[in-house]
Amino acid sequence: MADIVLSIQPNTPNPMPGDVGDSFDVLFTNTGLSEVDIAGFEFAVFTTDTDISFTEADASAIVYPYIFAGDSFTVDYLGGVTSIASPATLPPLPGQEILAIDTTNDATNVAVGAGDTTDLGTVLFNVAPTVSSQSFTVSFDTTLAPVSAGGYLYNNFSDANGDAIAPDSFVSADFDIGTAPEPSPLILLPIGLACLWIFGRRRRVATPRAHRPTDPRASAG
């Protein structure tokens, strides 16, 4: 039986204030013992931090191959953009939640083997220029669908027969703003030595050579 895990993989774990076009990928992992057949997906992720604005989701898939690579409806007809600009149930983009949808173009299944991970696409986001150093979390919207069959309202999958496939678990991701790693002392050492060498050389060039005193006997006779 398949065990589906949805997770978020940061491509920009340390975004900086004012960044535009930072990103993360949404991954689909089958941790079960049998393959699972997917013909369509829908995912929604959100953050509560109003300094972060999601702008677009697309099929570029940076981390793993895209689940519908070579057979994607959005690639063939929508330029690869999988996000919905203004779904009826969510605020319009840019915003703190984004919904992405895609299906196979020929309505056939894509098999995700046991233990395999595939990519549901890349989400782009911007950071407000006035934000201070802080952390924010991106999570999946696990709102339950208001129907008797249950399941999630946004994060769901289906096979070619239209049968619903629900994820079993979700993994969020944390991002740290304004905490880029400090330069290594081993990198700074050669720079410091070079500066000392240049400074010392300039001092030697700028200092005039002392003149020898004139021997009074040389002018006598």
C-alpha positions as CSV (number, residue, x, y, z in Angstrom):
1,M,0.0,0.0,0.0
2,A,1.3,3.5,-0.9
3,D,2.1,6.0,1.8
4,I,2.2,9.5,0.3
5,V,4.2,12.3,2.0
6,L,4.1,15.9,0.8
7,S,7.1,18.0,1.8
8,I,8.6,21.4,1.1
9,Q,12.2,21.7,0.0
10,P,13.7,25.2,0.3
11,N,15.8,26.4,-2.6
12,T,16.5,29.7,-0.7
13,P,16.7,28.7,3.0
14,N,18.1,32.1,3.9
15,P,16.2,34.8,2.0
16,M,17.3,38.4,2.4
17,P,15.1,41.5,2.8
18,G,14.0,42.8,-0.6
19,D,14.6,39.5,-2.3
20,V,12.5,38.8,-5.5
21,G,12.0,35.3,-7.0
22,D,13.2,33.2,-4.1
23,S,11.8,29.7,-4.2
24,F,11.0,26.3,-2.8
25,D,9.9,23.0,-4.3
26,V,6.9,20.9,-3.4
27,L,7.8,17.2,-3.3
28,F,5.7,14.0,-3.5
29,T,7.3,10.9,-1.9
30,N,5.9,7.4,-2.0
31,T,7.2,5.7,1.1
32,G,4.9,2.7,0.6
33,L,5.6,-0.7,-0.8
34,S,3.7,-0.4,-4.0
35,E,3.5,2.2,-6.8
36,V,0.9,4.8,-6.9
37,D,-0.7,6.1,-10.2
38,I,-1.2,9.8,-10.5
39,A,-3.0,11.7,-13.3
40,G,-3.7,15.0,-11.6
41,F,-2.7,16.9,-8.5
42,E,-3.7,20.0,-6.5
43,F,-1.7,21.5,-3.7
44,A,-1.9,24.6,-1.5
45,V,0.7,26.0,0.8
46,F,0.7,29.0,3.0
47,T,2.6,31.2,5.5
48,T,1.2,33.5,8.2
49,D,4.1,36.0,7.7
50,T,2.7,39.0,5.8
51,D,6.3,40.0,4.8
52,I,6.3,37.0,2.4
53,S,4.3,37.1,-0.8
54,F,3.9,34.0,-3.0
55,T,3.8,35.1,-6.6
56,E,3.7,32.0,-8.8
57,A,3.9,28.2,-9.0
58,D,5.3,26.6,-12.1
59,A,6.5,23.3,-13.5
60,S,10.2,24.1,-13.5
61,A,10.9,21.6,-10.7
62,I,14.4,22.4,-9.5
63,V,15.0,19.5,-7.0
64,Y,13.6,16.4,-8.7
65,P,12.1,15.7,-12.2
66,Y,8.6,17.2,-12.6
67,I,5.9,14.6,-12.1
68,F,4.3,15.3,-15.5
69,A,7.5,16.1,-17.5
70,G,6.8,15.7,-21.2
71,D,3.0,15.2,-20.6
72,S,1.8,18.3,-18.7
73,F,-1.4,20.2,-19.5
74,T,0.0,23.5,-18.1
75,V,3.3,23.2,-20.0
76,D,1.5,22.6,-23.2
77,Y,-1.2,25.2,-22.9
78,L,-0.4,27.6,-20.0
79,G,3.3,28.1,-20.3
80,G,4.1,25.9,-17.4
81,V,2.4,28.0,-14.8
82,T,0.5,25.8,-12.4
83,S,-0.8,28.4,-9.9
84,I,-4.3,29.8,-10.1
85,A,-4.3,33.6,-9.9
86,S,-7.6,34.0,-8.1
87,P,-9.3,30.8,-7.0
88,A,-12.8,31.4,-5.6
89,T,-11.8,30.0,-2.2
90,L,-8.5,31.8,-1.8
91,P,-7.2,35.4,-1.8
92,P,-5.7,36.6,-5.1
93,L,-2.0,36.5,-5.8
94,P,0.5,37.7,-4.6
95,G,-0.4,36.6,-1.1
96,Q,0.3,34.3,1.7
97,E,-1.3,31.2,0.2
98,I,-1.0,29.7,-3.3
99,L,-2.9,26.9,-5.0
100,A,-1.3,24.9,-7.9
101,I,-3.0,22.4,-10.2
102,D,-1.9,20.3,-13.1
103,T,-2.9,17.1,-15.0
104,T,-1.4,14.8,-17.6
105,N,-2.2,16.1,-21.1
106,D,-3.2,12.7,-22.4
107,A,-5.2,11.6,-19.3
108,T,-3.0,8.6,-18.5
109,N,-1.4,7.7,-15.2
110,V,2.1,8.5,-14.1
111,A,3.4,5.7,-11.9
112,V,5.4,6.8,-8.8
113,G,7.3,3.8,-7.7
114,A,7.7,2.6,-4.1
115,G,10.4,4.7,-2.4
116,D,10.5,7.3,-5.2
117,T,10.2,11.1,-4.9
118,T,8.9,13.4,-7.7
119,D,8.5,17.1,-7.9
120,L,5.1,18.9,-8.0
121,G,6.8,22.2,-9.1
122,T,8.5,25.3,-7.8
123,V,6.8,28.1,-5.8
124,L,8.3,31.6,-6.2
125,F,8.1,34.2,-3.4
126,N,9.2,37.8,-2.6
127,V,10.4,39.2,0.7
128,A,9.4,42.7,1.9
129,P,12.4,45.1,1.8
130,T,11.6,46.4,5.3
131,V,11.5,43.0,7.1
132,S,13.9,42.4,10.0
133,S,15.8,39.2,10.7
134,Q,13.2,36.6,11.6
135,S,12.0,33.1,10.7
136,F,8.9,32.0,8.9
137,T,7.3,28.7,8.1
138,V,5.6,27.4,5.0
139,S,3.0,24.7,5.5
140,F,0.4,22.8,3.6
141,D,-3.2,23.8,3.9
142,T,-4.8,20.7,5.5
143,T,-8.4,22.1,5.6
144,L,-10.8,19.2,5.3
145,A,-13.2,19.2,2.3
146,P,-16.8,19.9,3.4
147,V,-18.2,16.7,1.8
148,S,-19.2,13.4,3.3
149,A,-16.4,11.5,1.7
150,G,-13.9,13.6,3.7
151,G,-10.3,14.3,2.5
152,Y,-8.5,17.5,2.1
153,L,-10.0,20.5,0.4
154,Y,-6.8,21.5,-1.5
155,N,-4.1,18.9,-1.2
156,N,-5.3,15.9,-3.2
157,F,-4.5,13.7,-6.1
158,S,-6.4,11.6,-8.6
159,D,-5.8,8.8,-11.0
160,A,-6.9,8.5,-14.7
161,N,-10.2,7.1,-13.5
162,G,-10.9,10.2,-11.4
163,D,-10.5,8.2,-8.1
164,A,-9.2,10.4,-5.3
165,I,-5.9,9.8,-3.6
166,A,-5.2,11.6,-0.4
167,P,-1.8,12.3,1.1
168,D,-0.9,10.5,4.4
169,S,1.3,13.2,5.9
170,F,2.8,16.6,5.4
171,V,6.2,18.1,6.2
172,S,6.5,21.9,6.4
173,A,9.8,24.0,6.1
174,D,11.3,26.8,8.1
175,F,13.2,29.8,6.5
176,D,15.5,32.3,8.2
177,I,15.5,35.8,6.9
178,G,18.7,37.9,7.0
179,T,20.9,35.1,8.4
180,A,23.3,34.5,5.6
181,P,26.4,32.6,6.8
182,E,29.4,34.7,7.8
183,P,32.5,34.5,5.6
184,S,34.9,31.8,6.7
185,P,38.1,33.1,8.6
186,L,40.1,31.0,6.1
187,I,38.7,33.1,3.3
188,L,39.3,36.4,5.1
189,L,42.9,35.5,6.0
190,P,44.4,35.8,2.5
191,I,42.5,39.1,2.0
192,G,44.0,40.5,5.2
193,L,47.5,39.4,4.3
194,A,47.2,41.0,0.8
195,C,46.1,44.3,2.4
196,L,49.0,44.3,4.8
197,W,51.4,43.6,1.9
198,I,50.0,46.5,-0.2
199,F,50.1,48.9,2.8
200,G,53.7,48.0,3.6
201,R,54.8,48.3,0.0
202,R,53.2,51.8,-0.2
203,R,55.0,52.9,2.9
204,R,58.4,51.8,1.5
205,V,57.7,53.6,-1.8
206,A,56.6,56.8,-0.1
207,T,59.5,57.1,2.4
208,P,62.5,59.1,0.8
209,R,65.9,57.6,1.1
210,A,68.3,59.5,3.5
211,H,71.2,61.4,2.0
212,R,74.7,60.7,3.2
213,P,76.4,63.7,4.9
214,T,79.0,65.4,2.7
215,D,82.6,64.6,3.8
216,P,84.3,68.1,4.3
217,R,87.6,66.6,3.3
218,A,86.3,65.8,-0.2
219,S,86.2,69.5,-1.1
220,A,89.5,70.5,0.6
221,G,92.5,71.0,-1.6
